[in-house]
Amino acid sequence: MPRTRLVLASASPARRALLQQVGICAHVQASAVDESALVADLTAHHGLLEPPDLVLALARAKAEDVANDHDSLVLGCDSMLELDGHVHGKPADAAEAAARWALMSGRSGTLHTGHWLIDRRADGTGGQVGATASTLVHFARLSPEEIAAYVATGEPLRVAGGFTVDGLGGAFVTGIEGDHHNVVGLSLPVLRDLLTELGVGWFDLTQ
C-alpha cells in the first residue's frame, strides 16, 4: 500500500532532516503566519500564555494556514526556549544572539515544542490534535570569545532559542533531560501519539 502523505508546515531544515532519518519523506510548505502578530493577538485576548500553551497555539496556526491546500496529514510545529520564565524564539540579530548566550552560559533552560496535526485526507477522520513536548537542556559555560565565534557562524540566528543540538551548538549542550528529538524541533514520540489519535499507524508514513 502507498504510504500516507505528510505535509510539514515548517521551513525548518532540521525538522525535515529528522523526519527523513526515520523514513518519512514529508512535503514541506512553510506557513505564512506572522508569529509576532499572532503572539500579540493571543496576549491581547487571553493574557500572557504559559510557554507550552503558546508554542501549541503557534503550531496550530501554522498547520491551519497550510491545511486547506492539501488532501493529506498536515503537521505544524513551533519551538521556543524558556529561561527565567521568559520564552525566546529565533534571535533577531547577532547582538541579541550574543546577549542570549551570555544568559544561557552555564545554565539550563526548557525547550518547548508545540505540535499540531490535522487530518485532511479524503478518507480520513477530519480531526485535528495537538500536544507540547518539553525538554530540559543544560548548557556549557562559554567564554565571551566562544560566544562571539559561535554567533559569527550565523547558526544561532536560524534556530529557536539560538542554539542547535545537531549542529555546531551541540558542543555547548552538556545534558538533556527528556526527548532529545524535541530539541531538534520535533518530538517523534509525540508525533506517533498524535497519529495514533487520528487512527494512523507510525509505519503508514514510513512504508
Sequence and secondary structure as in RCSB ss.txt:
>XXXX:A:sequence
MPRTRLVLASASPARRALLQQVGICAHVQASAVDESALVADLTAHHGLLEPPDLVLALARAKAEDVANDHDSLVL
GCDSMLELDGHVHGKPADAAEAAARWALMSGRSGTLHTGHWLIDRRADGTGGQVGATASTLVHFARLSPEEIAAY
VATGEPLRVAGGFTVDGLGGAFVTGIEGDHHNVVGLSLPVLRDLLTELGVGWFDLTQ
>XXXX:A:secstr
     EEE    HHHHHHHHHTT   EE      HHHHHHHHHHHH S  HHHHHHHHHHHHHHHHHTT SSEEE
EEEEEEEETTEEE S SSHHHHHHHHHHHTT EEEEEEEEEEEE  TTS   EEEEEEEEEEEE    HHHHHHH
HHTSGGGGSGGG  SSSGGGGGEEEEES HHHHHT  HHHHHHHHHHTT  HHHHH 
